[in-house]
Structures are given as structure tokens and as C-alpha cells.
């Protein structure tokens, strides 16, 4: 216990019964859990094999076991540890027959799951662009996380399809094949204890103490699992932090940790507040941000390190200026001796990575995308690029084969093989061959593509007048955008966000004078795996880019949080949900801030292109009113927006043309008379501030 501070010691040595350990970011929660287990064995005489330690990930379980081995030796002393899923699997290996399964059942993998659902949908003549297998599986998983069997599932429909009926059939198919899926493990373990009293007694008798890590992330079925297992002896210790509950969108319920004292009467409460990770200045910002959440356990992180440098908030002109500012800061940190691997950029939405990836590649700074793929590696981005390349007469055979059946056009694997053979025999380029069959000269599988070929020819007539060279027109008319709706509302919205970001990028590139071939060359460079890492020889020695959700549990010397503005952080979907959504977004920002050990930069953009239009986001409500002693901000005078147009009809929001800089949009105006200045976002050269009297602007 000599290694622990006083709060950790009190938590580790707490008596039996329910105990809630509120462990703030960087306060040594794993150390406390391990020492509590050691205390139960050494001081309380609890047999190691009668202690159960439950984690959420295999990585966390391995770390817990390694630390137990260091503390008490003997490979962890025989303490039973593992994830909710692995412990549930052990229970089911002994008692699955009580639920009608054989004890030798197998756990179905993700590929077999999808194959099963695809077969079910095909047998019911349900096209995957009407109900996508991934959405079907995510809906079933959501039901299981909520503890609902097919009989208890809500009577839900999607595109006229009754989902709970498919859930029942899916479970029946799994049972016939003597399989369970991953989510079944916890649900069925809970059902064992819920429906079979003798099994519940036997399972409870196996453990005297149960400890749970990351308790704020529990979903309803995990919560019930713990209540059923610990309901009699009540020796349950949970460790977590309600301020880091950020997975509500996938079923986690923060009320479990907030209401722990109501669920477990007489529970002991322990607060770990001494932070060993971040500087005092970073912790001060984190505390100020999170204290605005009304529904939380009262606590504040306390620094054990020096104050350090004050976190900074930089307001940038647009997303590309934001990327340039971040690049400059990263290079400055590098010049001060920080290694690339100790720097991270954590964004709210994956679409934010595009300008960052582009500028990092051009500058040669090594980077890697963590927990996801680069922007140009995403399925929908590849699909849309294939459509656009064929439309602009620079697409190849592989791109045609990629989208020939997206959305469904009745071309299976054999049909696509026929297409490849026909194209090879023709000796023509893919777009030339499409022009040919648009006139009706098609046989066999090629007939299925005649409507697409004609669509491309039709859109091509008008695409020169479109800033995106026909991209949106072809995606709408082909039905591709509509087909994404089968993936479910959230998934479809995320993919459409990426498509619109690509559309914006195409418009900017075309305005800069790039040809479609040159644009595709640029995209190909960003697509290659080597370029995705910024040409890093050592993947580990690279700047990390990832979503904020992926960053939980990680830490870096230097952290950048881009897009801290209304609509991004907090995200628009959260704003639409109301206070509960906003509270989770605030917790997400708190998690991002507390990833930083020494250096922290937050950025916002004054304007951001989205869905082909220029948006002017407000600074995030989470930081906009923070004083300079907490969050350093460069002096920044906002533009004065005049309601009345200036001489010549110039007004904010209008499209104008400059004799040198070309076309652009008026962002704002300030001053008056001959001293009036106008700020314009030009397509080719970015933002310029000009004296209106001499600018020679013409309204387009």
C-alpha cells in the first residue's frame, strides 16, 4: 500500500459490500483495483479464485492480470479475470443446456453473421439496398444490449420491413446451427440467472467478491448481469468516471454509475482526484469545462505536476487554414524535442481528417490513422470517386466493376465476370465502352448497365456548369445516395457527410484549375497505404490522428482538438437530442482535453464548407466564454456584418469576381466610406481582405 496515495488506500482497504470508486482521468484506477484485490487476499483472507475481476476489453484484462502477477506473483494468484463476454462464455459452457443449447455451441464470427443475414434477406426477396445486413445486425445487437429477446423486442419497421420478425428468425437460425453471436453471450448468461434459480445460486456461490472496471460504460444487460450475480453477497466494487461516459450512442447508460447508491443501498463512495498525467493548466481547463454538466458526481482533478503552459484556442479562417495552423504547431513542438509519436490530433468527425491528411502528406510529416481508415480509403468515398471518374472520362475497368452493382442492378459475381471479359475483348477504355453501350449496343450482362451509361451521357451535357462537375447530379439520379439509407439513419448520415466533404474538395480543386485526371492522381496518392502514413519508415514514430471516441484510455505529450465549434463539438445530432446529448458532447471534449500531458491546442474555423455551401459556425458553447487565464486566445476581431449593401451592391453572402483573384464569396465588411474593407473567400487563393474602393469587385 506504500505506492498508493491516501484516497487510493482508503478505496483499496474499504470493507465488504458495494463500493463505488470514482476515478477521474489519470488518477491511477487500475493501480487501485489491483491493490484492492491484493488487500482482499492478504488482509481479508479471501481465496484468489473466489475473486472475479471484470473488464471491457481483452487488452484491459491482460494489463490487469500482468499487474496482479507483479503484485502477488503466481500468475495473478488464481484470480478469475476477463471481459464480460469471456466470463459469460465460461458460465454458458457449464449451463447452456438449460437454455436449450448444447454446451459445445460455437460463437459465430462477424463474416458468418453477415452471410447468415444476407441469406435470410435473399430468401425473403429483400434487397440489401432496402435493408442492409449491417443495419439489421446493429438493430439486433441494440436489442440484446438492452436485454431484450425477440419476444421482448419492439415492433419496429424499416422501409416497411418488420425487424423483430427477422430477429426471431435470426435467433432460430443460430440455434439450429448450435451457434451464439457475441452479444448472445452476455444476454444468455443473464437469462440463465434470470430464468433458472438453481443456476443462479450455483454461479453466485462461485465468487465472494466481484470488481468491475470502466463501470460508466455498462449497458442495461451488463448492469442486470452484475445485479443477478452479486445480489446476495453484495460484495461489488465498481470503478469508473461518469465524466468519461461517452458511449451512449452504442448503449452505455451513464445512469448506472450516477444512481449506484440507489441500486446498492449503503454503498461506500471513494473519489480519486489526484491526477498524475497532465499539467495543472490543462487540468484547470478540464475542470472548468466538465463542471457545467449538471447531472454528475461532484469531483475535481488535482494536479501533481507543475502548471505548465496554458492551453491555447486558435480561431482559423477555414478548414484548410486550420490544417495549416495545426501543421505549424506540430512542427514547432517537434523542434522543441517532442517525438512525432507523442503528438495526436483528435477530431469529432472523420470527415475532418481530409485537409489534415492532404497537408501532412504534402509536407512529409509522418502520420497514421488510428482505429479507422484514411478519408480516401472509405467505402463510400471510393464508390463516389469511381462514379465521378467515369463521368469525367478518366475512370478505368476496376472503377466500373466497383460501382456496376451499387446500387443493385442485378449484376452478381458471374455477371461482373462477364463484364470484365467483354471490356477486355473490346480493347476500349471503360468510359469509352459506356459511351458505346449508351446507344443500345449491349449484349448479355452489359444490358444491365445501359441505364447507367445513358445517365452518364445525360449528366455530361450539363456538368461543365456545375462546380462539382456533375457529382451530385449523378449520385442523386443513380440512386446511390438513396441506397445508403438501408444502413440506418446514423450510419447513412456519417457516410453522406464524407461524400459531401469529398464534393467540397472536388469543387475547391476544380476552382484551383486542376483537371479531373490531375484530381484523381492526387486522390490516388492520398489513397496509397504508404502515403497514408506520411512516408513514415517507422509506423510507431508518427503523429496519431483519430476520433475522440477512439482516444479514450490513451495519452500523449501534445494534443490538438480541431473543430471545437457549434455543429461539430457539440455535434449537430447532439444539439438535436437536447440536454442529454449536449452533456455527452461536453464529456467528449473533457476526455479529449485530459488526453494531453503537457501541450494542448484547440482550434475553431470561422467558416467551413459543408454540403457544397459555406457555413459560418459559432465557437463551441463549451469554451467561448472561458477567461484568458484558463484558455489563451489570440486577439481576434470579428468582422462587422453590414445589413445594407455597400456601393456597387456588394454585401455579405454575395458571389463576386475580382480581376486577378477570380470568383469568391463576400464573408464580411467593416469600416465605412472610402475606408470600408471587404473580406472575400476566393476559390483559388483563399481569404483576402481588400479596400472596397480599389477592389474592382463585380457581383456575379
Secondary structure, DSSP 8 states (H G I E B T S, - for coil): -TTS-HHHHHHHT--SS-EEEEE-TTS-HHHHHHHHHHHHHHTT---GGGEEEEESSHHHHHHHHHHHHHHH-GGGTT-EEEEHHHHHHHHHHHHGGGGT--TT-EE--HHHHHHHHHHHHHHTT--TTTS-HHHHHHHHHHHHHTT--TTTS---EETTEEHHHHHHHHHHHHHHTTEE-HHHHHHHHHHHHHH-HHHHHHHHTT-SEEEESSGGG--HHHHHHHHHHHTTT--EEEEE-GGG---GGGT--THHHHTHHHHSTT-EEEEE-EESSS-HHHHHHHHHHHTT-SSS-----EESS---S--EEEEESSHHHHHHHHHHHHHHHHHTT--GGGEEEEESSGGGHHHHHHHHHHHT--EEE-SS--GGGSHHHHHHHHHHHHHTT---HHHHHHHTTSS--S--HHHHHHHHHHHHHHT--HHHHHHHHTTT---GGGGGGHHHHHHHHHHHHHGGGSTTTTHHHHHHHHTHHHHGGGG-HHHHHHHHHHHHHHHHHHHHHHHTT--HHHHHHHHHHHHSHHHHTTT-SSTTSSEEEEEHHHHTT--EEEEEE---BTBBTTBHHHHHH-HHHHHHHHHHHHHHHTTEEEEEEEEEES-EEETTEEE---B-TTTTT--TTTSEE---------SS--GGG--TT-EEEETTTEEEEEEEEES-GGG-EEEEEETTTEEEEEEHHHH--EE-
